[in-house]
C-alpha cells in the first residue's frame, strides 16, 4: 500500500509507549501529530478518506494537552493521556 509505505519512510516509530522503564510496563501512550507536521497530517487525511471508503470509522482528535510525553520527534509525540485528554 502506497500510503503505508509513505509513513514507513517518513515517520519514525516511537521508542516508548510508557512512562515506566520496566520491561513489562503497560503501554498506554497515544501518538499525536504536531501541528507543524503539515505533510504528515495531509497524508493521514488521505488515509482517513481511504478507510472511510471501506466503512472503517476514523475520529480526528485535537488537543493542546496530550498528556505525559514519553516520546517526541520532529513530527509527533507519544503521550500517556491526562484524565481530561480526549481519547
HELIX and SHEET records of a PDB file:
HELIX    1   1 UNK A    2  UNK A   10  1                                   9    
HELIX    2   2 UNK A   38  UNK A   53  1                                  16    
SHEET    1   A 3 UNK A  30  UNK A  33  0                                        
SHEET    2   A 3 UNK A  76  UNK A  80 -1                                        
SHEET    3   A 3 UNK A  68  UNK A  72 -1                                        
END                                                                             
